[in-house]
Amino acid sequence: MNTIQDYINSGILELYVLGMTTDEENIEITKLAEENIEVKKEIDAISEALQITSEAFSPEISPATKAMVMATIDYTERLKNGEEYTIAPLLSKNSTIDDFEPWLNRYNMQVSDDYETIDAKIISASDEATTLIVWLKHGAPIEVHDKEYEHFLIVEGTCTITIGEESHNLVPGNYLSIPLFIGHNVEVTSDIACKIILQRVAA
């Protein structure tokens, strides 16, 4: 891009606010917004327009998309306001809930009071992985990933994750990895929301 205005006009900031940019682009745009007031103002304007649109046409915007957009905006604001950039550990079968206590116990990483079905807070984003805390009241619809692996660590509540024809009943402390190209969905089976560490790792 030759100028900041070219960058703004490219459409990448709209994709960023919608949560459709790569982890590398997210880091680049976050840094640029911190350094350039024009970029920051444009992101704010897009976010505000998206909020108005989502309120007017909420039936057409899925709860998962809305949660990711709001989580991205929240993460950007936290970094802008001085939060130290950190990288969460990669999830594996040896991961424990204690590995994520520094984030789980933070005052600004708690569930929103007024969320509908899905809420999320981004822990960290890098070229390798994006890590979030996710709250599900009921579940999540079927998805298929072809560019990133998805890993789950259950923190609170219980759920059943079905991968293809195979169902996995999960309780706090359980880990599950989702393979590429296979549909999967989540059904919450507890009376309380299922709180999950969700990590998406580039394939």
N, C-alpha and C positions, 0 to 999 in steps of 0.2 A: 504494500500500500504506500502511495506517495505522501499522503497527508492524513491527519487525524480525521478530516471530513470524509476522505475516501474510505477509511476504516468504518466510520459510522454508517456510511451509505451502502456498505457491502452486504448488510443484512445479517452479519455474524452476531451482532448484539441481540437481535430479536431471537436468534437461535439459542443464544446463551441464556436469556431470561426464561425461555421455554424448556431449558434443561436438555437441549439437543446437541450441545457442543461436546467435543472430546475432553478428557481430563487435561490434556496438554493445553488446549484452547482455553479451558476454564482458568487455569493458572495464569496464562498470558493476559487474559482479559481482566482478571482480578487485579493483577499488578498494574495494568494500564489505567484502570479506573482509579487506583490509588494515586497515580502520578498525574492524571489529566482530568481536570474538572469537566471538560466537554464530554468526555466518555462517561464519567460518573452521572452527569445530568441526563444523558441520553438513556442510560440504563434505568435510572429512576423514572423517566418519562414512559419508557416501554413497560416497566413494571406496573406503573399506575394505570396505563391503558389496558394492560392485561387483566388487572384486578377488576376494572370496570366491566370489561368484556365478560369475564368469568361470572360476575354477579348477574349480568344481563342474560347470559346464555349458559348458565351452569348445567342444564341437562346434557349439553353437548360436550362438556369437558369432564373427563373421567376423574374420579377422586384420586387415583394414583398420579395422574399428570399434574393435577392441582397441587398435590402434596409435594411432588418433586420440584415444581416451580417455586413454591413458597420456601422449601428447604434451601434451594439455590440462592434465593434472595437473602434469606436469613444468614447463610454462610458468608456471602459476600459482605454483608453489613458487619458481621462479627470480625472478619479480617480487617475491614476498613477501620473499625473502631479499636484496633490494636491487639486483637487476639493473636497469640503466637501460632505461626503455621507449624503444624505437627503432622506426622505420618503415623497412622494406626498400624499395629502389627497385622500381618497377613493371617487370615483365618485358616485353620487346619484342624484335623481331627484331634490334635493335642491342645487346642485353644480352650481357655476357661473364661468364665464371666469375669473373674478377677483381672484378667488381662486388660479389660476395658473400663475398670473402675474409675480411672482418672477422668473419663468422659461421662460415664453413667451418673456420677455424683455431682456434676457441675450444675450450678443454678440455671445456666442458660441452655442446658441440653435436656430440658424436661418437656413432657408432652403439653401441647396447647390445651387450654380449658375447653375450647369450643370446637374442637375438630369433629368432623362428621364420621368418617369410617377409617381413614388412613391419615397418620401424621408421621413426619420424618424430620430428623436433624442430621446434617452432614457432619461427620467427625473429621474426615480428611479426604482430599482429592489429589491424586498424582497421576503421572502417565501410566503407572502400573495398576492402580486400583482406586475405586471410590468406596468409602466406608460410611455407613449410616446407622443411626438408631431409628428403627421403624416400629410404630405402634399400629396394630390391626385390630379393629373391633370385631369384624366378621370374617375377613379373609381377603384374598386377592385373586383376580380372574386369571385364566390360563394365559401363559406367556411362552414364547419360544425365543431363545437367544442363539444368535449365530456368530457374534463377535466378542462375547464376554462370558466368562464363567460366573455363576452366582453362588455364593456361599452363605449359609445361615447358621447363626448361633442363637439359640433360644435363651432369653434372659428371664422373662416372666410369662405366666400363662402357658397354655398348651395349644398345639395345632396339629393338623394333618396336612402334610405336603405330598401331593400325588404327582409322580413323575411318570408320564406315559400311563401304564397300567398298574404301576407299583405305588402303594401308599406307605408313608412313613409317619408314625405317631410320635410326636416330639414333645419333650418336657424340658424345663430349664436345665441348661448345661449341655443339651444335645447339639451336635453339629451335623449339617447336611450340605453336600455339594451337588449342584445341578449341572448335568452335562449339557453340551451344546446340542442344538437341533431337536430337542425333545420337549414337548409341551409339558408344563407343570402349573399347578395352582395351589393355593393355600386356603385351608378352611380352619378358622379358629374354633377350638373345642372347649375352651374354658369360659367361665362366667366373666372373667376380666379380660381386658385386651391382651393380645399376645405381643410382647415386647421382644424385638429381635435385633441382633447385630447383623446387618445385611452388607455384604461386600461383593462388588462387581469387579472382576479382574479381567484385564484385556487378554484375549485369547492369542 
